[in-house]
Amino acid sequence: MERLRSVYQALSRGDSDEALRAVHPDFELQTADRVLNPGTYRGALEARRFFEDLAEPFEEVVAEPLSFFERGDQIVVFVLVRWRPAGSTAWVENRVGHLWTMREGKATRLQLFPRREDALEAVGLSE
């Protein structure tokens, strides 16, 4: 879980290189249907491109992990994502769920869920 904490810290600093050091070469990102450019992204470069495109209209993006739930090689993270549009002082907040699959200390898969409860259900857990 500490590895994932460092990923969120790196992403919030805009350091995608550091964040992507935590992913396995076979990494796969699966987005929710309700995001810009939904789909499955394979490899660190495709994942980076997805996150950069998502963050482009914003001056600042902060992803703060709030809670971690571990089940075997899977970790659910409740995340508070805050976005500040370019040229604005207002923040938009969203509470989402991320489901990470780990192997050999590296992330092999990340699934994004708009509802945190759905991430828990995906691994057979509930709040």
Number of C-alpha atoms within 10 A of each C-alpha: 13 6 12 21 15 14 23 20 17 18 19 18 15 16 13 19 14 16 22 21 13 19 22 18 14 12 22 21 21 17 20 15 12 9 12 11 12 12 13 16 19 16 18 22 12 15 20 17 13 19 12 13 12 14 16 12 14 14 13 16 22 19 21 18 20 11 11 16 18 15 12 9 12 18 22 27 25 23 20 16 17 17 18 18 17 12 9 9 8 10 13 10 14 13 17 20 24 23 25 21 20 20 12 8 14 19 25 20 21 23 18 20 23 17 15 20 16 19 25 23 12 14 16 9 14 12 7
